[in-house]
Structure formats: C-alpha cells, structure tokens
Amino acid sequence: MKPEVEGQRKSHTNEKSRGDKCKQKSHENLEKLSKLIKSTRHKWASLGRKKAWPVCTLHQPGTFSSLFVCYENSTLSRLRFADDVVLFKSSAQKIQEMANELAKESKKAGLAINFAKTFIMANRAKRNVEIDGKRISYMDGFIYLGTHLHLAGGSKTEIQRRIRSSWSGFHKFKTYLTRRNVSNIHKAKIYNMCIEPAFLYGSEKWNLKKKERDLPATAQREMMRWMLGLREVRSEAVKRKWIFAKKIATGEDTWAKKIVEWRPWAKTREVGRPKPRWRDDLRAVLGERWATVARTDKNLFKYSMIQQIHDYSED
C-alpha cells in the first residue's frame, strides 16, 4: 500500500505544480495585454484624425454606447469596448481608410481582424470595402454589446430579443421556480435578480408602440402563471372545447351531438357576414371533416388542439 500512497502524493504534487504554472502564465499574459493596451492607446485614438486625442472608452456594456453622436461639429467616429470595435463615417471611402489604418496598427500590436465577425451596415449604396484583399460583407443589422442595431428602426426586434433572453434565463431556473415547496418570496428574488434584468436591458431608449408595450407584459404574466401554478383561462377554455368536440364526434347519438350537427331548413342565409358558429374554430384548423379526424386520427386531433391553444396564448 505504501508505494501506491507515494504515487498518489507524487501525482498530486505534479497536478499542483501544473496548476501553479497555468496561473503564472495567465498573470504573465494579463500583464502583456495590459502593456499592449497602454502602448497602443494613442494609436487607436488617432484613427481617422491627424492628431491623437484622449480616449474615453466604454467601461461596461452601456445601453447608450450604441448611439452615434454628432454634436456641435464634433463627430464621434468609433466605439470601443474590449475587442468590439465600431467605425462609422459618412462614406465608404472614409471607412476604407479607417479600416486599413485599423488593420495596420493591429498588426503592429500583434492583433488580427476577425473577418467572421466583421461586416458593414449602410443606409446608402453598398460600395466594396476590403481589408487585406478580403471583401467585407454587408448586413441590415447586427448585435453590439447586447443591443440589436438595424436600419429599419423601431424597437420591436430588440424587444423580441429581450423576451427570448428572459425566457432563456427562466428555463435555467425552471425546476426551482415551478416547484411547489419553494416559497414565492424566494421565487420573486430569483426573478428580480436573474430574469427581469434580461427584460429591461436597454429599455430606457426604447420607442414603444401600443402592441410593443404589451409584449413584455404578456411574457411576464405567462412566467408568473408558471411560477404560481396557475392556468390561463383562455387556453383552458379552448382545451375544454376541443375535448368536448372529441366526445361529440366519437360519442353516441345524443342531443348534444344532434345540436352540433344540426343544419337549418332554410337553404338561403341572410345577407352579410354569417354569424360565428361553435364549430368555426375546429373547421379553421381541420376543415369540414374535423369530426372524422377526431374519430380516426387521435394524434392529429391532439396536435391541432395544442397548436390552437398556443395561437390563442400568443394573441
């Protein structure tokens, strides 16, 4: 047993020494990166200008960092946060000059342009812009520091992204948030700390329409129902109607079935749009033969019911 213990000690010592070397190497890389940033600070500041000027960088992903400012003849021509750099000018020629200078200074600092994440967004004619012989592709929008920027304007696309992001955070804690033995106080704390910030990131600069204003509220109510174990009344009503329709289609010849299948004696109807009928929701999904589908294809009938419940919940 003694040789094995000594071998284990030796292995543990080797792992510890490797860990120390990794930490030391990480510290060395951080020091090199810090020196590199300091040495190239004024080079980055001089892009597009004849003289270097003090740099005011973005210290964190702020929501106003995506606003391009021109004030009192002072034009903001670049945004920088870590390795996320945005250049903007009034013409493709000026962008080409800045891009060439950026690539040149980056090479001097030992950096390279990531062409997979480099593209152009323009509101005018699309002119070719190349860096080191590689053409930069055009896009109608892109994500910068968590905010979606696009030419069409409006906030609907960004709000939908915020909702998807918040749902992603909700599903990470879904097991905990939907558990019955967890108090609502603890659920509320998790929601406020981990989910609500995803909803509201950048909300101070949204320009909302009535429908767009209702989108976050609708998603929030659905999350609250999940957390409290409540059922949505509209969805439950649709579900009960489909279950009743299946009983009518597969059941015996009862009065309920006769009333549903009843056709008026008059061959002509009144002028104008017909009044809504009980079976209209079923016909809209499965057609006139909805009763036959209910009897012969249970899976299709169930899938159609779930689809209509989902459509109603999104309205």
C-alpha positions as semicolon CSV with decimal commas, in nm:
position;residue;x (nm);y (nm);z (nm)
1;M;0,000;0,000;0,000
2;K;0,289;0,238;0,070
3;P;0,412;0,265;-0,291
4;E;0,057;0,350;-0,403
5;V;0,029;0,629;-0,144
6;E;0,362;0,772;-0,252
7;G;0,248;0,755;-0,615
8;Q;-0,071;0,939;-0,529
9;R;0,126;1,207;-0,345
10;K;0,359;1,244;-0,641
11;S;0,063;1,274;-0,881
12;H;-0,099;1,535;-0,656
13;T;0,227;1,732;-0,645
14;N;0,254;1,724;-1,025
15;E;-0,104;1,848;-1,065
16;K;-0,041;2,128;-0,816
17;S;0,275;2,236;-0,997
18;R;0,091;2,236;-1,332
19;G;-0,183;2,449;-1,178
20;D;0,074;2,696;-1,044
21;K;0,237;2,719;-1,387
22;C;-0,101;2,787;-1,551
23;K;-0,177;3,064;-1,300
24;Q;0,167;3,217;-1,351
25;K;0,124;3,205;-1,729
26;S;-0,220;3,365;-1,702
27;H;-0,078;3,651;-1,493
28;E;0,202;3,699;-1,747
29;N;-0,049;3,712;-2,034
30;L;-0,261;3,967;-1,847
31;E;0,044;4,185;-1,787
32;K;0,138;4,164;-2,155
33;L;-0,216;4,252;-2,259
34;S;-0,223;4,548;-2,019
35;K;0,108;4,680;-2,156
36;L;-0,016;4,627;-2,511
37;I;-0,332;4,830;-2,448
38;K;-0,137;5,114;-2,287
39;S;0,122;5,123;-2,564
40;T;-0,138;5,132;-2,843
41;R;-0,388;5,363;-2,675
42;H;-0,299;5,677;-2,869
43;K;-0,259;5,481;-3,192
44;W;-0,621;5,372;-3,169
45;A;-0,723;5,725;-3,081
46;S;-0,561;5,868;-3,392
47;L;-0,768;5,661;-3,638
48;G;-0,928;5,897;-3,887
49;R;-0,758;6,203;-3,732
50;K;-0,428;6,379;-3,792
51;K;-0,353;6,417;-3,423
52;A;-0,406;6,181;-3,133
53;W;-0,659;6,287;-2,873
54;P;-0,755;6,145;-2,529
55;V;-0,964;5,831;-2,544
56;C;-1,287;5,782;-2,349
57;T;-1,356;5,410;-2,374
58;L;-1,669;5,217;-2,277
59;H;-1,602;5,059;-1,938
60;Q;-1,906;4,834;-1,948
61;P;-2,177;4,739;-2,200
62;G;-2,385;5,052;-2,156
63;T;-2,713;5,095;-2,341
64;F;-2,618;5,439;-2,474
65;S;-2,294;5,304;-2,619
66;S;-2,482;5,218;-2,940
67;L;-2,585;5,579;-3,008
68;F;-2,383;5,754;-3,277
69;V;-2,339;6,121;-3,182
70;C;-2,268;6,434;-3,384
71;Y;-2,282;6,746;-3,165
72;E;-2,157;7,099;-3,233
73;N;-1,932;6,992;-3,523
74;S;-1,770;6,721;-3,304
75;T;-1,824;6,382;-3,465
76;L;-1,792;6,053;-3,282
77;S;-1,638;5,813;-3,532
78;R;-1,564;5,500;-3,331
79;L;-1,683;5,292;-3,037
80;R;-1,458;5,052;-2,846
81;F;-1,534;4,804;-2,573
82;A;-1,265;4,538;-2,522
83;D;-1,224;4,381;-2,869
84;D;-1,561;4,506;-3,001
85;V;-1,481;4,799;-3,230
86;V;-1,729;5,000;-3,438
87;L;-1,619;5,251;-3,704
88;F;-1,867;5,481;-3,874
89;K;-1,827;5,751;-4,135
90;S;-2,029;5,933;-4,399
91;S;-1,879;5,749;-4,697
92;A;-1,740;5,409;-4,791
93;Q;-1,408;5,569;-4,890
94;K;-1,354;5,708;-4,541
95;I;-1,449;5,375;-4,386
96;Q;-1,195;5,207;-4,616
97;E;-0,922;5,443;-4,495
98;M;-1,006;5,385;-4,129
99;A;-1,028;5,008;-4,180
100;N;-0,685;5,000;-4,347
101;E;-0,531;5,201;-4,066
102;L;-0,700;4,982;-3,806
103;A;-0,564;4,665;-3,967
104;K;-0,218;4,819;-3,997
105;E;-0,197;4,928;-3,633
106;S;-0,347;4,598;-3,517
107;K;-0,071;4,402;-3,691
108;K;0,192;4,616;-3,519
109;A;0,036;4,525;-3,185
110;G;0,019;4,155;-3,271
111;L;-0,358;4,156;-3,329
112;A;-0,560;4,036;-3,627
113;I;-0,901;4,121;-3,772
114;N;-1,166;3,852;-3,720
115;F;-1,334;3,854;-4,061
116;A;-1,607;3,614;-3,947
117;K;-1,735;3,886;-3,713
118;T;-1,660;4,188;-3,931
119;F;-1,930;4,340;-4,151
120;I;-2,078;4,669;-4,270
121;M;-2,420;4,829;-4,226
122;A;-2,503;5,115;-4,464
123;N;-2,806;5,328;-4,544
124;R;-2,674;5,424;-4,887
125;A;-2,535;5,245;-5,192
126;K;-2,325;4,946;-5,094
127;R;-1,966;5,001;-5,207
128;N;-1,690;4,744;-5,180
129;V;-1,473;4,771;-4,870
130;E;-1,174;4,537;-4,839
131;I;-0,919;4,462;-4,569
132;D;-0,605;4,278;-4,678
133;G;-0,777;4,182;-5,003
134;K;-1,082;4,033;-4,830
135;R;-1,418;4,193;-4,905
136;I;-1,632;4,282;-4,603
137;S;-1,993;4,168;-4,633
138;Y;-2,294;4,393;-4,576
139;M;-2,572;4,328;-4,324
140;D;-2,900;4,501;-4,240
141;G;-2,840;4,473;-3,866
142;F;-2,601;4,341;-3,603
143;I;-2,566;4,289;-3,229
144;Y;-2,340;4,531;-3,045
145;L;-2,294;4,494;-2,668
146;G;-2,621;4,305;-2,634
147;T;-2,829;4,553;-2,836
148;H;-2,966;4,487;-3,185
149;L;-2,891;4,772;-3,426
150;H;-3,068;4,777;-3,763
151;L;-3,159;5,018;-4,041
152;A;-3,535;4,970;-4,025
153;G;-3,557;5,142;-3,689
154;G;-3,814;5,072;-3,420
155;S;-3,782;4,862;-3,107
156;K;-3,989;4,553;-3,188
157;T;-3,694;4,336;-3,291
158;E;-3,496;4,434;-2,982
159;I;-3,795;4,373;-2,752
160;Q;-3,844;4,026;-2,901
161;R;-3,475;3,955;-2,837
162;R;-3,515;4,071;-2,477
163;I;-3,814;3,841;-2,433
164;R;-3,624;3,541;-2,574
165;S;-3,331;3,622;-2,348
166;S;-3,555;3,642;-2,042
167;W;-3,722;3,310;-2,130
168;S;-3,377;3,155;-2,164
169;G;-3,297;3,274;-1,811
170;F;-3,633;3,150;-1,686
171;H;-3,577;2,799;-1,821
172;K;-3,239;2,782;-1,645
173;F;-3,423;2,813;-1,313
174;K;-3,746;2,648;-1,427
175;T;-3,712;2,347;-1,198
176;Y;-3,673;2,574;-0,896
177;L;-3,927;2,840;-0,998
178;T;-4,208;2,591;-1,068
179;R;-4,153;2,379;-0,757
180;R;-4,447;2,388;-0,515
181;N;-4,240;2,358;-0,195
182;V;-4,040;2,675;-0,274
183;S;-4,182;2,995;-0,126
184;N;-4,299;3,272;-0,357
185;I;-4,062;3,513;-0,180
186;H;-3,757;3,315;-0,295
187;K;-3,904;3,279;-0,644
188;A;-3,954;3,655;-0,662
189;K;-3,592;3,716;-0,559
190;I;-3,462;3,489;-0,835
191;Y;-3,695;3,653;-1,087
192;N;-3,586;4,006;-0,990
193;M;-3,215;3,920;-0,994
194;C;-3,182;3,685;-1,292
195;I;-3,481;3,726;-1,525
196;E;-3,612;4,082;-1,502
197;P;-3,273;4,238;-1,596
198;A;-3,288;4,045;-1,924
199;F;-3,629;4,203;-1,990
200;L;-3,523;4,559;-1,914
201;Y;-3,170;4,579;-2,057
202;G;-3,162;4,889;-2,274
203;S;-3,530;4,968;-2,214
204;E;-3,460;5,336;-2,139
205;K;-3,403;5,401;-2,512
206;W;-3,697;5,203;-2,650
207;N;-3,955;5,385;-2,861
208;L;-4,262;5,172;-2,795
209;K;-4,592;5,139;-2,975
210;K;-4,902;5,004;-2,802
211;K;-4,857;4,645;-2,924
212;E;-4,483;4,650;-2,849
213;R;-4,554;4,778;-2,498
214;D;-4,778;4,477;-2,434
215;L;-4,523;4,214;-2,544
216;P;-4,306;4,215;-2,226
217;A;-4,617;4,228;-2,006
218;T;-4,763;3,922;-2,181
219;A;-4,440;3,725;-2,135
220;Q;-4,418;3,832;-1,771
221;R;-4,776;3,718;-1,697
222;E;-4,704;3,379;-1,851
223;M;-4,394;3,342;-1,633
224;M;-4,598;3,437;-1,325
225;R;-4,855;3,169;-1,409
226;W;-4,577;2,910;-1,434
227;M;-4,432;3,019;-1,101
228;L;-4,769;3,020;-0,921
229;G;-4,905;2,709;-1,089
230;L;-5,198;2,896;-1,248
231;R;-5,370;2,806;-1,574
232;E;-5,459;3,064;-1,837
233;V;-5,835;3,096;-1,867
234;R;-5,839;3,137;-2,247
235;S;-5,617;2,834;-2,306
236;E;-5,817;2,623;-2,063
237;A;-6,143;2,722;-2,236
238;V;-6,003;2,621;-2,577
239;K;-5,879;2,291;-2,437
240;R;-6,219;2,208;-2,286
241;K;-6,393;2,290;-2,613
242;W;-6,170;2,050;-2,808
243;I;-6,218;1,774;-2,553
244;F;-6,595;1,825;-2,573
245;A;-6,576;1,822;-2,955
246;K;-6,398;1,486;-2,945
247;K;-6,670;1,344;-2,720
248;I;-6,934;1,472;-2,963
249;A;-6,755;1,318;-3,263
250;T;-6,685;0,979;-3,104
251;G;-6,985;0,951;-2,871
252;E;-7,335;0,821;-2,909
253;D;-7,624;0,991;-3,086
254;T;-7,712;1,231;-2,804
255;W;-7,899;1,561;-2,814
256;A;-7,570;1,747;-2,776
257;K;-7,439;1,578;-3,091
258;K;-7,762;1,649;-3,281
259;I;-7,747;2,019;-3,192
260;V;-7,384;2,049;-3,305
261;E;-7,452;1,872;-3,636
262;W;-7,785;2,045;-3,697
263;R;-7,836;2,225;-4,026
264;P;-8,109;2,487;-4,072
265;W;-8,402;2,403;-4,300
266;A;-8,372;2,725;-4,498
267;K;-8,145;2,687;-4,799
268;T;-8,062;3,058;-4,814
269;R;-7,898;3,270;-4,547
270;E;-7,928;3,634;-4,458
271;V;-7,731;3,897;-4,647
272;G;-7,398;3,992;-4,493
273;R;-7,131;3,817;-4,297
274;P;-7,254;3,496;-4,131
275;K;-7,266;3,482;-3,754
276;P;-6,991;3,286;-3,578
277;R;-7,068;2,919;-3,514
278;W;-6,948;2,686;-3,242
279;R;-6,757;2,465;-3,487
280;D;-6,574;2,751;-3,663
281;D;-6,257;2,709;-3,452
282;L;-6,243;2,338;-3,537
283;R;-6,309;2,397;-3,907
284;A;-6,037;2,663;-3,922
285;V;-5,776;2,402;-3,826
286;L;-5,910;2,067;-3,950
287;G;-6,164;2,170;-4,215
288;E;-6,519;2,044;-4,261
289;R;-6,418;1,686;-4,174
290;W;-6,300;1,770;-3,821
291;A;-6,534;1,509;-3,673
292;T;-6,386;1,236;-3,895
293;V;-6,034;1,337;-3,788
294;A;-6,141;1,319;-3,422
295;R;-6,260;0,961;-3,473
296;T;-5,978;0,830;-3,694
297;D;-5,660;1,029;-3,615
298;K;-5,618;1,100;-3,244
299;N;-5,261;1,230;-3,278
300;L;-5,353;1,488;-3,543
301;F;-5,653;1,600;-3,341
302;K;-5,441;1,642;-3,027
303;Y;-5,167;1,827;-3,215
304;S;-5,424;2,064;-3,370
305;M;-5,568;2,134;-3,025
306;I;-5,225;2,217;-2,881
307;Q;-5,147;2,440;-3,180
308;Q;-5,467;2,641;-3,139
309;I;-5,407;2,678;-2,763
310;H;-5,061;2,812;-2,843
311;D;-5,203;3,055;-3,102
312;Y;-5,462;3,184;-2,855
313;S;-5,199;3,234;-2,584
314;E;-4,988;3,450;-2,820
315;D;-5,275;3,686;-2,908
